[in-house]
Amino acid sequence: MTILDALKADHDEFKGMLKTILTTKDGGKRRQLFGEFKTKLTAHSRAEEKAFYRPLEKTEEGKAEALEGTVEHEIVDRLLADLAAARQPESQKWTARCSVLQELLEHHIEEEENDFFKTARKLFDRTVLEKMGKDFTSEKSKVGASTHSAIAAE
């Protein structure tokens, strides 16, 4: 599996998870779903930065995209932290903030899948993309494990 396949699979999962979170009315259930979403998205973002953005950033053609993607991840991280800290996930304010997160992620995913993937296909052959996919999966499980332990410690 190439990194592009792995990223696309995660993106599809995240879109579905956010839709479920936003349609869930029960605050406790919403908090639980959001916690799982935050853990998975954070692991995805850190692994993507290391296995996908770093190699792109080392190229003339991919550098601007990689830097922009990293900045978008930082903005998403801030929103995730705000949402995780909120006391009432069933409130309209929380829902509005989560809707903005959904819009940002959809924009980021669309841009990544249309532009970044196209650039990556030009710059890297299938063998390299497959190695990046393995690196991504490995890094995601490492980061995911540390993310889970941080949650367990809270």
TORPA-935864 format. One record per atom (N, C-alpha, C): residue number from 1; x negated, z negated, y. Coordinates in nm, 2 decimals. Example, Ala and Ser with C-alpha at 12.3 -4.5 7.8 and 13.67 -1.06 7.14 Angstrom:
<sites>
(site 1, (-1.32, -0.78, -0.57))
(site 1, (-1.23, -0.78, -0.45))
(site 1, (-1.32, -0.78, -0.33))
(site 2, (-1.28, -0.71, -0.22))
(site 2, (-1.37, -0.71, -0.11))
(site 2, (-1.29, -0.79, 0.00))
</sites>
This chain:
<sites>
(site 1, (-0.09, 0.00, -0.12))
(site 1, (0.00, 0.00, 0.00))
(site 1, (-0.09, 0.00, 0.12))
(site 2, (-0.06, 0.09, 0.22))
(site 2, (-0.14, 0.09, 0.34))
(site 2, (-0.09, -0.02, 0.43))
(site 3, (-0.17, -0.05, 0.53))
(site 3, (-0.13, -0.15, 0.63))
(site 3, (0.00, -0.10, 0.70))
(site 4, (0.02, 0.03, 0.72))
(site 4, (0.14, 0.08, 0.79))
(site 4, (0.26, 0.05, 0.71))
(site 5, (0.25, 0.06, 0.58))
(site 5, (0.36, 0.03, 0.49))
(site 5, (0.40, -0.12, 0.49))
(site 6, (0.29, -0.20, 0.49))
(site 6, (0.31, -0.35, 0.49))
(site 6, (0.37, -0.39, 0.62))
(site 7, (0.32, -0.34, 0.73))
(site 7, (0.37, -0.38, 0.87))
(site 7, (0.52, -0.34, 0.88))
(site 8, (0.55, -0.22, 0.83))
(site 8, (0.69, -0.17, 0.84))
(site 8, (0.78, -0.26, 0.76))
(site 9, (0.74, -0.30, 0.64))
(site 9, (0.82, -0.38, 0.56))
(site 9, (0.85, -0.52, 0.63))
(site 10, (0.75, -0.57, 0.69))
(site 10, (0.76, -0.70, 0.76))
(site 10, (0.86, -0.68, 0.88))
(site 11, (0.84, -0.57, 0.95))
(site 11, (0.92, -0.54, 1.07))
(site 11, (1.07, -0.54, 1.03))
(site 12, (1.10, -0.47, 0.92))
(site 12, (1.24, -0.46, 0.88))
(site 12, (1.29, -0.60, 0.84))
(site 13, (1.21, -0.68, 0.77))
(site 13, (1.25, -0.81, 0.74))
(site 13, (1.28, -0.90, 0.86))
(site 14, (1.19, -0.89, 0.96))
(site 14, (1.21, -0.97, 1.09))
(site 14, (1.34, -0.93, 1.16))
(site 15, (1.36, -0.80, 1.17))
(site 15, (1.49, -0.76, 1.24))
(site 15, (1.61, -0.81, 1.17))
(site 16, (1.61, -0.81, 1.04))
(site 16, (1.72, -0.87, 0.96))
(site 16, (1.73, -1.02, 0.98))
(site 17, (1.62, -1.09, 0.98))
(site 17, (1.62, -1.23, 0.99))
(site 17, (1.67, -1.27, 1.13))
(site 18, (1.63, -1.20, 1.24))
(site 18, (1.68, -1.23, 1.37))
(site 18, (1.83, -1.21, 1.38))
(site 19, (1.88, -1.10, 1.32))
(site 19, (2.02, -1.07, 1.33))
(site 19, (2.10, -1.19, 1.26))
(site 20, (2.05, -1.24, 1.15))
(site 20, (2.11, -1.35, 1.08))
(site 20, (2.11, -1.48, 1.16))
(site 21, (2.00, -1.50, 1.22))
(site 21, (1.98, -1.62, 1.31))
(site 21, (2.08, -1.62, 1.42))
(site 22, (2.09, -1.50, 1.49))
(site 22, (2.18, -1.49, 1.60))
(site 22, (2.33, -1.49, 1.57))
(site 23, (2.36, -1.46, 1.44))
(site 23, (2.51, -1.46, 1.40))
(site 23, (2.54, -1.59, 1.33))
(site 24, (2.44, -1.68, 1.31))
(site 24, (2.47, -1.81, 1.25))
(site 24, (2.51, -1.91, 1.36))
(site 25, (2.62, -1.97, 1.34))
(site 25, (2.68, -2.06, 1.45))
(site 25, (2.63, -2.21, 1.43))
(site 26, (2.61, -2.25, 1.30))
(site 26, (2.57, -2.39, 1.27))
(site 26, (2.43, -2.41, 1.32))
(site 27, (2.42, -2.51, 1.41))
(site 27, (2.29, -2.55, 1.47))
(site 27, (2.18, -2.58, 1.37))
(site 28, (2.22, -2.66, 1.27))
(site 28, (2.12, -2.71, 1.17))
(site 28, (2.07, -2.59, 1.08))
(site 29, (2.16, -2.50, 1.04))
(site 29, (2.13, -2.39, 0.96))
(site 29, (2.04, -2.29, 1.05))
(site 30, (2.08, -2.28, 1.17))
(site 30, (2.01, -2.19, 1.26))
(site 30, (1.87, -2.24, 1.28))
(site 31, (1.85, -2.37, 1.30))
(site 31, (1.71, -2.42, 1.31))
(site 31, (1.63, -2.40, 1.19))
(site 32, (1.69, -2.41, 1.07))
(site 32, (1.62, -2.39, 0.95))
(site 32, (1.58, -2.24, 0.93))
(site 33, (1.67, -2.15, 0.96))
(site 33, (1.64, -2.01, 0.95))
(site 33, (1.53, -1.97, 1.06))
(site 34, (1.54, -2.03, 1.18))
(site 34, (1.45, -2.00, 1.28))
(site 34, (1.31, -2.05, 1.24))
(site 35, (1.30, -2.17, 1.18))
(site 35, (1.17, -2.22, 1.14))
(site 35, (1.10, -2.13, 1.04))
(site 36, (1.18, -2.08, 0.94))
(site 36, (1.12, -1.98, 0.85))
(site 36, (1.08, -1.85, 0.92))
(site 37, (1.16, -1.81, 1.01))
(site 37, (1.13, -1.68, 1.08))
(site 37, (1.00, -1.70, 1.16))
(site 38, (0.99, -1.82, 1.23))
(site 38, (0.87, -1.84, 1.32))
(site 38, (0.74, -1.85, 1.23))
(site 39, (0.75, -1.91, 1.12))
(site 39, (0.63, -1.92, 1.03))
(site 39, (0.59, -1.78, 0.98))
(site 40, (0.69, -1.70, 0.94))
(site 40, (0.65, -1.57, 0.89))
(site 40, (0.60, -1.48, 1.00))
(site 41, (0.67, -1.48, 1.11))
(site 41, (0.63, -1.40, 1.22))
(site 41, (0.49, -1.43, 1.28))
(site 42, (0.46, -1.56, 1.28))
(site 42, (0.33, -1.61, 1.33))
(site 42, (0.22, -1.56, 1.24))
(site 43, (0.24, -1.58, 1.11))
(site 43, (0.14, -1.53, 1.01))
(site 43, (0.12, -1.38, 1.02))
(site 44, (0.23, -1.31, 1.03))
(site 44, (0.23, -1.16, 1.05))
(site 44, (0.14, -1.13, 1.17))
(site 45, (0.17, -1.19, 1.28))
(site 45, (0.10, -1.15, 1.41))
(site 45, (-0.05, -1.18, 1.40))
(site 46, (-0.09, -1.30, 1.35))
(site 46, (-0.23, -1.33, 1.35))
(site 46, (-0.30, -1.23, 1.25))
(site 47, (-0.24, -1.21, 1.14))
(site 47, (-0.30, -1.11, 1.04))
(site 47, (-0.31, -0.97, 1.09))
(site 48, (-0.20, -0.93, 1.16))
(site 48, (-0.20, -0.80, 1.22))
(site 48, (-0.31, -0.78, 1.33))
(site 49, (-0.33, -0.89, 1.41))
(site 49, (-0.43, -0.88, 1.51))
(site 49, (-0.57, -0.86, 1.45))
(site 50, (-0.59, -0.93, 1.34))
(site 50, (-0.72, -0.93, 1.27))
(site 50, (-0.74, -0.80, 1.19))
(site 51, (-0.64, -0.76, 1.11))
(site 51, (-0.66, -0.65, 1.02))
(site 51, (-0.63, -0.51, 1.08))
(site 52, (-0.55, -0.51, 1.19))
(site 52, (-0.50, -0.38, 1.24))
(site 52, (-0.55, -0.36, 1.39))
(site 53, (-0.52, -0.46, 1.47))
(site 53, (-0.56, -0.44, 1.61))
(site 53, (-0.71, -0.44, 1.64))
(site 54, (-0.79, -0.53, 1.56))
(site 54, (-0.93, -0.53, 1.58))
(site 54, (-1.00, -0.39, 1.55))
(site 55, (-0.97, -0.33, 1.44))
(site 55, (-1.02, -0.20, 1.41))
(site 55, (-0.98, -0.10, 1.52))
(site 56, (-0.85, -0.10, 1.56))
(site 56, (-0.80, -0.01, 1.66))
(site 56, (-0.88, -0.03, 1.79))
(site 57, (-0.90, -0.16, 1.83))
(site 57, (-0.96, -0.19, 1.95))
(site 57, (-1.11, -0.14, 1.96))
(site 58, (-1.17, -0.12, 1.85))
(site 58, (-1.31, -0.07, 1.85))
(site 58, (-1.31, 0.08, 1.87))
(site 59, (-1.20, 0.15, 1.89))
(site 59, (-1.20, 0.29, 1.91))
(site 59, (-1.15, 0.32, 2.05))
(site 60, (-1.20, 0.43, 2.10))
(site 60, (-1.16, 0.47, 2.24))
(site 60, (-1.01, 0.50, 2.24))
(site 61, (-0.96, 0.57, 2.14))
(site 61, (-0.82, 0.61, 2.14))
(site 61, (-0.72, 0.49, 2.12))
(site 62, (-0.77, 0.39, 2.04))
(site 62, (-0.68, 0.28, 2.00))
(site 62, (-0.69, 0.16, 2.08))
(site 63, (-0.79, 0.15, 2.17))
(site 63, (-0.82, 0.02, 2.24))
(site 63, (-0.70, -0.03, 2.33))
(site 64, (-0.65, 0.06, 2.41))
(site 64, (-0.54, 0.02, 2.50))
(site 64, (-0.42, -0.03, 2.42))
(site 65, (-0.38, 0.04, 2.31))
(site 65, (-0.27, 0.00, 2.23))
(site 65, (-0.29, -0.14, 2.17))
(site 66, (-0.41, -0.16, 2.12))
(site 66, (-0.44, -0.29, 2.05))
(site 66, (-0.43, -0.40, 2.15))
(site 67, (-0.49, -0.38, 2.27))
(site 67, (-0.48, -0.48, 2.37))
(site 67, (-0.34, -0.51, 2.42))
(site 68, (-0.26, -0.41, 2.43))
(site 68, (-0.12, -0.43, 2.47))
(site 68, (-0.04, -0.50, 2.36))
(site 69, (-0.07, -0.47, 2.24))
(site 69, (0.00, -0.53, 2.13))
(site 69, (-0.04, -0.68, 2.12))
(site 70, (-0.16, -0.72, 2.15))
(site 70, (-0.20, -0.86, 2.15))
(site 70, (-0.13, -0.93, 2.26))
(site 71, (-0.12, -0.87, 2.38))
(site 71, (-0.05, -0.94, 2.49))
(site 71, (0.10, -0.96, 2.45))
(site 72, (0.16, -0.86, 2.39))
(site 72, (0.30, -0.88, 2.35))
(site 72, (0.31, -0.99, 2.25))
(site 73, (0.22, -1.00, 2.16))
(site 73, (0.22, -1.12, 2.07))
(site 73, (0.21, -1.25, 2.14))
(site 74, (0.13, -1.26, 2.24))
(site 74, (0.12, -1.38, 2.32))
(site 74, (0.25, -1.42, 2.39))
(site 75, (0.32, -1.32, 2.44))
(site 75, (0.45, -1.34, 2.50))
(site 75, (0.55, -1.39, 2.39))
(site 76, (0.55, -1.33, 2.28))
(site 76, (0.64, -1.37, 2.17))
(site 76, (0.61, -1.51, 2.13))
(site 77, (0.48, -1.54, 2.12))
(site 77, (0.44, -1.68, 2.08))
(site 77, (0.50, -1.78, 2.17))
(site 78, (0.50, -1.75, 2.30))
(site 78, (0.55, -1.85, 2.40))
(site 78, (0.70, -1.87, 2.38))
(site 79, (0.77, -1.76, 2.36))
(site 79, (0.92, -1.76, 2.34))
(site 79, (0.95, -1.84, 2.21))
(site 80, (0.87, -1.82, 2.10))
(site 80, (0.89, -1.89, 1.98))
(site 80, (0.87, -2.04, 2.00))
(site 81, (0.77, -2.08, 2.08))
(site 81, (0.74, -2.22, 2.10))
(site 81, (0.86, -2.28, 2.18))
(site 82, (0.91, -2.21, 2.28))
(site 82, (1.02, -2.26, 2.36))
(site 82, (1.14, -2.28, 2.27))
(site 83, (1.17, -2.18, 2.19))
(site 83, (1.29, -2.19, 2.10))
(site 83, (1.27, -2.30, 2.00))
(site 84, (1.15, -2.32, 1.94))
(site 84, (1.13, -2.42, 1.84))
(site 84, (1.14, -2.56, 1.91))
(site 85, (1.11, -2.58, 2.04))
(site 85, (1.11, -2.71, 2.10))
(site 85, (1.25, -2.74, 2.15))
(site 86, (1.34, -2.64, 2.16))
(site 86, (1.48, -2.67, 2.21))
(site 86, (1.55, -2.76, 2.12))
(site 87, (1.63, -2.85, 2.18))
(site 87, (1.71, -2.94, 2.10))
(site 87, (1.84, -2.89, 2.05))
(site 88, (1.90, -2.79, 2.11))
(site 88, (2.03, -2.74, 2.07))
(site 88, (2.03, -2.59, 2.04))
(site 89, (1.99, -2.56, 1.92))
(site 89, (1.98, -2.41, 1.88))
(site 89, (2.12, -2.34, 1.88))
(site 90, (2.22, -2.42, 1.88))
(site 90, (2.36, -2.36, 1.89))
(site 90, (2.40, -2.33, 2.03))
(site 91, (2.32, -2.37, 2.13))
(site 91, (2.37, -2.36, 2.27))
(site 91, (2.36, -2.21, 2.32))
(site 92, (2.43, -2.18, 2.42))
(site 92, (2.43, -2.04, 2.48))
(site 92, (2.29, -2.01, 2.54))
(site 93, (2.22, -2.11, 2.59))
(site 93, (2.09, -2.09, 2.65))
(site 93, (1.99, -2.05, 2.54))
(site 94, (2.00, -2.12, 2.43))
(site 94, (1.91, -2.09, 2.31))
(site 94, (1.94, -1.95, 2.26))
(site 95, (2.06, -1.92, 2.25))
(site 95, (2.10, -1.79, 2.20))
(site 95, (2.06, -1.68, 2.29))
(site 96, (2.07, -1.70, 2.42))
(site 96, (2.02, -1.60, 2.52))
(site 96, (1.87, -1.58, 2.51))
(site 97, (1.79, -1.69, 2.49))
(site 97, (1.65, -1.68, 2.48))
(site 97, (1.61, -1.61, 2.35))
(site 98, (1.69, -1.64, 2.24))
(site 98, (1.66, -1.57, 2.11))
(site 98, (1.70, -1.42, 2.12))
(site 99, (1.80, -1.39, 2.20))
(site 99, (1.83, -1.25, 2.22))
(site 99, (1.72, -1.17, 2.29))
(site 100, (1.66, -1.24, 2.39))
(site 100, (1.55, -1.18, 2.46))
(site 100, (1.43, -1.16, 2.37))
(site 101, (1.41, -1.26, 2.28))
(site 101, (1.31, -1.24, 2.18))
(site 101, (1.33, -1.12, 2.09))
(site 102, (1.46, -1.11, 2.05))
(site 102, (1.50, -0.99, 1.97))
(site 102, (1.47, -0.86, 2.04))
(site 103, (1.50, -0.85, 2.17))
(site 103, (1.48, -0.73, 2.24))
(site 103, (1.33, -0.70, 2.26))
(site 104, (1.25, -0.80, 2.28))
(site 104, (1.11, -0.79, 2.29))
(site 104, (1.05, -0.74, 2.16))
(site 105, (1.09, -0.80, 2.05))
(site 105, (1.04, -0.76, 1.92))
(site 105, (1.08, -0.62, 1.88))
(site 106, (1.20, -0.58, 1.91))
(site 106, (1.25, -0.45, 1.88))
(site 106, (1.17, -0.34, 1.96))
(site 107, (1.14, -0.37, 2.09))
(site 107, (1.06, -0.29, 2.17))
(site 107, (0.92, -0.28, 2.11))
(site 108, (0.86, -0.39, 2.08))
(site 108, (0.72, -0.40, 2.02))
(site 108, (0.71, -0.32, 1.89))
(site 109, (0.81, -0.34, 1.81))
(site 109, (0.81, -0.27, 1.67))
(site 109, (0.83, -0.12, 1.69))
(site 110, (0.92, -0.08, 1.78))
(site 110, (0.94, 0.06, 1.80))
(site 110, (0.81, 0.13, 1.85))
(site 111, (0.75, 0.07, 1.95))
(site 111, (0.62, 0.12, 2.01))
(site 111, (0.51, 0.12, 1.90))
(site 112, (0.50, 0.02, 1.82))
(site 112, (0.40, 0.01, 1.72))
(site 112, (0.42, 0.12, 1.62))
(site 113, (0.54, 0.13, 1.56))
(site 113, (0.57, 0.22, 1.46))
(site 113, (0.56, 0.37, 1.51))
(site 114, (0.59, 0.39, 1.63))
(site 114, (0.59, 0.53, 1.68))
(site 114, (0.45, 0.57, 1.74))
(site 115, (0.39, 0.48, 1.81))
(site 115, (0.26, 0.51, 1.88))
(site 115, (0.14, 0.46, 1.81))
(site 116, (0.14, 0.33, 1.78))
(site 116, (0.02, 0.27, 1.72))
(site 116, (-0.01, 0.33, 1.58))
(site 117, (0.10, 0.35, 1.50))
(site 117, (0.09, 0.41, 1.36))
(site 117, (0.03, 0.55, 1.37))
(site 118, (0.08, 0.63, 1.47))
(site 118, (0.04, 0.76, 1.48))
(site 118, (-0.11, 0.77, 1.52))
(site 119, (-0.16, 0.68, 1.60))
(site 119, (-0.30, 0.67, 1.64))
(site 119, (-0.38, 0.63, 1.52))
(site 120, (-0.33, 0.53, 1.44))
(site 120, (-0.40, 0.48, 1.32))
(site 120, (-0.42, 0.59, 1.22))
(site 121, (-0.31, 0.67, 1.20))
(site 121, (-0.32, 0.78, 1.11))
(site 121, (-0.42, 0.89, 1.15))
(site 122, (-0.44, 0.90, 1.28))
(site 122, (-0.54, 1.00, 1.33))
(site 122, (-0.68, 0.94, 1.31))
(site 123, (-0.70, 0.81, 1.33))
(site 123, (-0.83, 0.75, 1.33))
(site 123, (-0.88, 0.71, 1.19))
(site 124, (-0.79, 0.67, 1.10))
(site 124, (-0.83, 0.62, 0.97))
(site 124, (-0.77, 0.70, 0.86))
(site 125, (-0.85, 0.72, 0.76))
(site 125, (-0.80, 0.79, 0.64))
(site 125, (-0.72, 0.69, 0.55))
(site 126, (-0.66, 0.75, 0.45))
(site 126, (-0.57, 0.66, 0.36))
(site 126, (-0.65, 0.55, 0.30))
(site 127, (-0.77, 0.57, 0.26))
(site 127, (-0.85, 0.47, 0.19))
(site 127, (-0.87, 0.35, 0.29))
(site 128, (-0.90, 0.38, 0.41))
(site 128, (-0.92, 0.28, 0.51))
(site 128, (-0.79, 0.20, 0.54))
(site 129, (-0.68, 0.28, 0.55))
(site 129, (-0.55, 0.22, 0.58))
(site 129, (-0.51, 0.13, 0.46))
(site 130, (-0.55, 0.16, 0.34))
(site 130, (-0.52, 0.08, 0.22))
(site 130, (-0.60, -0.05, 0.22))
(site 131, (-0.73, -0.03, 0.26))
(site 131, (-0.82, -0.15, 0.27))
(site 131, (-0.76, -0.25, 0.38))
(site 132, (-0.72, -0.19, 0.49))
(site 132, (-0.66, -0.27, 0.60))
(site 132, (-0.54, -0.34, 0.55))
(site 133, (-0.46, -0.27, 0.46))
(site 133, (-0.34, -0.33, 0.41))
(site 133, (-0.37, -0.45, 0.32))
(site 134, (-0.48, -0.44, 0.24))
(site 134, (-0.52, -0.56, 0.16))
(site 134, (-0.57, -0.67, 0.25))
(site 135, (-0.65, -0.63, 0.35))
(site 135, (-0.70, -0.74, 0.44))
(site 135, (-0.58, -0.81, 0.51))
(site 136, (-0.48, -0.73, 0.55))
(site 136, (-0.36, -0.78, 0.62))
(site 136, (-0.29, -0.88, 0.53))
(site 137, (-0.27, -0.84, 0.40))
(site 137, (-0.20, -0.93, 0.31))
(site 137, (-0.27, -1.06, 0.28))
(site 138, (-0.40, -1.04, 0.26))
(site 138, (-0.49, -1.16, 0.24))
(site 138, (-0.49, -1.25, 0.36))
(site 139, (-0.51, -1.20, 0.48))
(site 139, (-0.51, -1.28, 0.60))
(site 139, (-0.38, -1.34, 0.63))
(site 140, (-0.27, -1.27, 0.60))
(site 140, (-0.13, -1.33, 0.62))
(site 140, (-0.11, -1.45, 0.53))
(site 141, (-0.16, -1.44, 0.41))
(site 141, (-0.14, -1.56, 0.32))
(site 141, (-0.22, -1.67, 0.36))
(site 142, (-0.34, -1.65, 0.41))
(site 142, (-0.43, -1.76, 0.46))
(site 142, (-0.36, -1.82, 0.59))
(site 143, (-0.32, -1.74, 0.68))
(site 143, (-0.26, -1.79, 0.80))
(site 143, (-0.13, -1.86, 0.78))
(site 144, (-0.05, -1.80, 0.69))
(site 144, (0.08, -1.85, 0.65))
(site 144, (0.07, -1.99, 0.59))
(site 145, (-0.04, -2.01, 0.50))
(site 145, (-0.06, -2.14, 0.44))
(site 145, (-0.10, -2.24, 0.55))
(site 146, (-0.18, -2.20, 0.64))
(site 146, (-0.22, -2.30, 0.75))
(site 146, (-0.10, -2.33, 0.84))
(site 147, (-0.01, -2.23, 0.86))
(site 147, (0.11, -2.24, 0.94))
(site 147, (0.20, -2.34, 0.87))
(site 148, (0.22, -2.32, 0.74))
(site 148, (0.31, -2.42, 0.67))
(site 148, (0.25, -2.56, 0.67))
(site 149, (0.12, -2.58, 0.66))
(site 149, (0.07, -2.71, 0.66))
(site 149, (0.09, -2.77, 0.80))
(site 150, (0.08, -2.69, 0.90))
(site 150, (0.10, -2.75, 1.04))
(site 150, (0.25, -2.79, 1.05))
(site 151, (0.34, -2.72, 1.00))
(site 151, (0.48, -2.76, 1.00))
(site 151, (0.50, -2.89, 0.92))
(site 152, (0.44, -2.89, 0.81))
(site 152, (0.46, -3.01, 0.72))
(site 152, (0.40, -3.14, 0.79))
(site 153, (0.30, -3.12, 0.87))
(site 153, (0.24, -3.23, 0.94))
(site 153, (0.33, -3.29, 1.06))
(site 154, (0.42, -3.20, 1.10))
(site 154, (0.50, -3.25, 1.22))
(site 154, (0.60, -3.36, 1.18))
</sites>
